Amino acid sequence: MDRWHGEHYVPPVSIIDEAELKAILDELARVVAQKSEPPSLPAAPPPQPVEAAAAAEQPPATPGPEKETPSQVLPDRFELPLPEPSKAPAPAPRPTQAPPAAETPSPRPALPEGGAPKDAHQEQLRPIAVVATPAAAADIADLMRSLQEIGRKIAQPIYLRATCVQTVDAETIPATVGIKVQEADVVAVIAMLKGLPDDKRAALLSVLGGKMFHLHLVEPEDIRNRAALIDIMSDLLVIDPQAHSGTFRWEGAQFDDANGRRR
């Protein structure tokens, strides 16, 4: 029969007897006991005799190596028979050709010094500067040789000393050449500008011509013009190498120019 307690519903209470309750509790206890027990292990095998166990643990015997017969023994190394020497004559050695000699470049013509004696006075020496292009290297050497020959034939010989040699080309800076010539303290400049462009030639001459030394511009064809060479040496003869004041004079030496005139 349903009951109401105020506005709330109260379900009916069923009554369980003691036997039923005891059965429920026993079942719960059995389930709890099964879950708490450790898992059961498999049963151990029955014991075996000692000899049988030892035989079971020993690995099976492997057959030993067969003994090698003498025919199966191999030598440590094989020795091959050496070939017999050939009795044929050895071929004659081929003649070896000597390597071609390296061509040595021809040395640049050295400027002759004039052969001044050791006891030459300082007044007989003329320090000069030589300015030339690479194309005029051989010509300037011939020119200096001719001038030195004339200088030795003068009554009071004079000797040229090229104390400053400058090689010029199209890339040369004229001002640099002028500075080096001026620092050399020379009394004259002999220039041969063969093959130099006209603009570079004019710039170089303007730098060299305005200094305190004498400038002689020589062309290659002047080497065979004895009169032109005598004019150069006449100018160098009267130059005082100490003061550049012209105190030295021509002392009677005479030369024949190209026209046969006595000078």
C-alpha positions in Angstrom: 0.0 0.0 0.0 1.5 3.4 -1.0 2.2 5.9 1.6 2.4 9.6 1.5 4.2 11.6 4.1 2.9 15.1 3.7 3.6 15.9 0.0 6.5 13.3 -0.3 6.0 9.8 -1.5 7.5 7.0 0.7 8.0 3.7 -1.1 7.0 0.5 0.8 9.7 -1.4 2.6 10.1 -5.1 1.7 10.9 -7.5 4.5 13.8 -10.2 3.8 14.1 -13.1 6.2 17.4 -14.1 7.8 18.1 -17.2 5.6 17.9 -15.2 2.4 20.1 -12.4 3.8 22.7 -15.0 5.0 22.8 -16.5 1.5 23.4 -13.1 0.0 26.3 -12.3 2.4 27.9 -15.7 1.9 27.9 -15.2 -1.9 29.5 -11.8 -1.5 32.2 -13.2 0.8 33.0 -16.0 -1.7 33.4 -13.5 -4.6 35.6 -11.3 -2.5 37.8 -14.2 -1.5 38.3 -15.4 -5.1 39.4 -11.9 -6.2 41.9 -11.6 -3.4 43.7 -15.0 -3.9 46.9 -15.1 -6.1 46.7 -16.9 -9.5 47.4 -20.6 -9.3 50.8 -21.8 -10.7 51.1 -24.9 -12.9 52.1 -28.0 -11.1 55.9 -28.8 -11.0 57.0 -31.8 -13.1 58.0 -34.9 -11.2 61.7 -35.2 -10.2 64.0 -37.0 -12.6 67.1 -39.1 -11.8 70.4 -37.3 -11.4 72.1 -39.1 -14.4 69.2 -38.4 -16.7 69.2 -34.7 -15.8 72.9 -34.4 -16.3 72.7 -36.1 -19.6 69.8 -33.8 -20.7 71.8 -30.6 -19.8 75.0 -31.7 -21.6 75.1 -30.4 -25.3 75.3 -32.9 -28.0 78.9 -33.8 -29.0 80.2 -32.3 -32.3 82.4 -34.5 -34.5 86.1 -33.5 -34.4 88.1 -32.3 -37.4 89.2 -34.9 -39.7 92.9 -35.5 -39.8 94.5 -34.2 -43.0 96.3 -36.7 -45.1 99.7 -35.7 -46.6 98.1 -35.2 -50.0 95.8 -32.6 -48.6 98.5 -30.4 -46.9 99.1 -27.2 -48.9 102.5 -25.4 -48.9 102.7 -22.0 -47.2 103.7 -20.3 -50.5 103.9 -21.3 -54.1 107.3 -20.9 -55.8 107.1 -20.4 -59.5 110.1 -21.3 -61.7 112.1 -18.3 -62.9 112.1 -17.8 -66.6 115.4 -18.6 -68.3 117.4 -15.6 -69.5 117.0 -14.8 -73.1 120.1 -15.4 -75.2 119.1 -12.9 -77.8 121.4 -9.7 -77.9 120.0 -6.7 -76.2 118.8 -3.9 -78.5 121.2 -1.0 -79.0 120.2 2.1 -77.0 118.5 4.8 -79.1 120.6 7.9 -79.5 119.2 10.7 -77.3 118.9 14.1 -78.8 120.2 17.0 -76.8 117.6 19.5 -75.8 117.7 22.7 -77.9 119.7 25.4 -76.3 117.6 28.1 -74.8 117.8 31.4 -76.7 119.3 34.0 -74.5 118.0 37.5 -75.2 120.5 39.9 -76.6 121.8 42.2 -73.9 120.9 45.8 -74.1 123.8 47.8 -75.6 125.9 49.2 -72.8 126.7 52.9 -73.0 130.5 53.3 -73.4 132.2 55.2 -70.6 134.9 56.7 -72.8 137.9 55.1 -71.1 138.8 58.0 -68.7 142.1 57.4 -66.9 142.2 57.1 -63.2 144.3 60.3 -62.9 141.8 62.3 -65.0 141.0 65.7 -63.5 137.5 66.4 -62.4 137.3 69.2 -65.0 137.7 66.6 -67.7 134.6 64.6 -66.7 131.2 65.6 -68.0 128.3 64.0 -66.2 125.4 63.8 -68.6 121.9 62.3 -68.7 120.7 60.1 -71.5 117.0 60.0 -72.3 116.0 57.5 -75.0 113.1 55.4 -76.1 113.4 51.6 -76.3 113.5 51.8 -80.1 116.6 54.0 -79.9 118.6 51.8 -77.5 121.1 50.6 -80.1 121.4 54.0 -81.8 122.1 55.8 -78.5 124.9 53.4 -77.8 126.5 54.1 -81.2 126.1 57.8 -80.6 127.8 57.7 -77.3 130.7 55.7 -78.8 131.2 58.3 -81.5 131.1 61.2 -79.0 133.6 59.5 -76.8 136.0 59.0 -79.7 135.8 62.8 -80.5 136.3 63.7 -76.9 139.6 61.7 -76.6 141.0 63.6 -79.7 140.7 67.1 -78.2 143.9 68.8 -77.0 142.5 68.6 -73.5 140.4 65.4 -73.6 137.0 65.3 -72.0 135.1 62.2 -71.0 131.4 61.7 -70.8 129.7 59.9 -67.9 126.1 58.8 -68.3 125.2 59.2 -64.6 121.4 59.2 -65.4 119.8 57.0 -68.0 116.0 57.3 -68.5 113.9 55.1 -70.8 110.8 56.9 -71.9 107.7 55.7 -73.8 104.1 56.8 -74.4 103.2 56.0 -70.8 106.0 58.0 -69.2 105.2 61.1 -67.2 107.4 64.0 -68.4 107.5 65.7 -65.0 108.9 62.6 -63.4 111.8 62.4 -65.9 112.6 66.0 -65.4 112.8 65.5 -61.6 115.1 62.5 -61.9 117.4 64.3 -64.4 117.6 67.4 -62.2 118.4 65.3 -59.1 121.3 63.6 -61.0 123.2 67.0 -61.1 124.2 66.6 -64.8 125.6 69.3 -67.1 123.8 68.2 -70.2 121.0 66.0 -71.5 121.3 63.9 -74.7 117.9 62.8 -75.9 116.9 60.4 -78.7 113.1 60.1 -78.8 112.8 57.8 -81.8 109.2 56.5 -82.1 107.7 58.7 -79.3 104.3 60.3 -80.1 104.5 64.0 -81.0 102.4 65.2 -78.0 104.5 63.2 -75.6 107.7 64.4 -77.3 106.8 68.0 -77.1 105.8 67.7 -73.4 109.1 66.0 -72.6 111.2 68.6 -74.4 109.4 71.4 -72.7 110.3 69.9 -69.3 113.9 69.2 -70.1 114.6 72.4 -72.1 113.7 74.8 -69.3 116.3 73.5 -66.8 119.8 74.7 -66.1 121.5 71.9 -68.1 122.0 71.9 -71.9 119.6 69.8 -74.0 120.8 68.1 -77.2 118.1 66.4 -79.2 119.7 63.9 -81.5 118.1 61.9 -84.3 119.4 58.5 -85.5 120.7 59.9 -88.7 122.9 62.4 -86.8 125.1 59.5 -85.7 126.8 59.6 -89.2 126.9 63.5 -89.3 130.3 64.3 -87.8 129.6 68.1 -87.8 126.6 67.6 -85.6 128.6 65.4 -83.2 131.4 68.0 -83.1 128.8 70.7 -82.2 127.7 68.6 -79.2 131.2 68.0 -78.0 132.1 71.7 -78.5 129.2 72.6 -76.2 130.3 70.1 -73.6 133.9 71.2 -73.8 133.2 74.8 -72.7 130.9 73.9 -69.9 132.4 74.2 -66.4 131.2 71.0 -64.7 131.5 72.7 -61.3 129.9 76.1 -61.9 128.3 75.6 -65.4 129.7 79.1 -66.1 131.5 78.3 -69.4 135.1 79.1 -68.1 136.6 76.3 -70.3 137.5 77.2 -73.9 138.4 75.4 -77.0 142.2 74.9 -77.0 143.2 74.6 -80.6 141.9 71.1 -81.5 140.6 71.1 -85.1 138.1 68.7 -86.8 136.9 68.3 -90.4 133.2 68.6 -90.7 131.0 67.0 -93.4 131.9 69.8 -95.9 135.7 69.5 -95.3 136.0 72.7 -93.3 138.4 72.9 -90.5 136.8 73.6 -87.1 
